[in-house]
Amino acid sequence: MAAAPAPSAEAFHRLRSPVGLAKAAVALLGAVIATDVFAMAAGLNLRDEYAGIGDTALYDAGTAGRAEVLYGAAGTLQAYALLATAIVFILWFRRVRLNAEVFDAGLQHLRPGWAIGAWFVPVANFWLPRRVAGGIWTASAQNDPDDSWRTVSMAPLNLWWGVWVFSMLYRQYAGRQYEQAPSAPEIADAVGLVLVGDVLDIAAAVLAILFVRKLTRMQGERAALGATPLSAPSPAGPAPV
């Protein structure tokens, strides 16, 4: 089978280090985890308050009101942390995608602009970014010393993507249950569902950190090889959309 064309020395001048953006993304993912932990503590407190409704020995309206305010503040912090993280993560994702174009354009099935656009297509954003990430991952794999193609397990990518998608869908479900809960017992139950969503979000953030660090390191190793031949079988060609 034909080998992929070797990147030229001139092409390698287009590489840009993703390390700075990766560090920022990891730091912000850490902030997401911190806000999730805070939201969990506030949620447990609120659930206890709702559980005390109907028992005058346990329920205090003033304390319950403060618990609701704290829970709302935690949700706002989560939203801000998530927005900031999404912006920086997508910038990092675009940077590694442009580098992958230099490493092996033949393994990229979507044009570079999809590194950003894929996240904003309704419904399709459940798989398009994963498709882009797969091409980046494969092209970023360092060759073995004998210049043979090195296959790197996609487990970090697949675990992160699977947990993140499940977490996103579950949190939407839990949020609807919370908003539509008609009475105190149902609200307490819905808060419990949201707490599970926070745990899933923490898991997704941890896996995202591992993915960002691994792919950034892979690109550094691949770039250090310079314009050396790649021996990966080249697909028939990219299928731009």
Secondary structure, DSSP 8 states (H G I E B T S, - for coil): --B-----HHHHTT----HHHHHHHHHHHHHHHHHHHHHHHHHHHHHHHHHTTT-TTT--HHHHHHHHHHHHHHHHHHHHHHHHHHHHHHHHHHHHHHHHHHHHGGG--S-TTHHHHGGGSTTGGGTHHHHHHHHHHHHT----TTS-------HHHHHHHHHHHHHHHHHHHHHHHHHH--SHHHHHHHHHHHHHHHHHHHHHHHHHHHHHHHHHHHHHHHHHT-S----SB--S-----
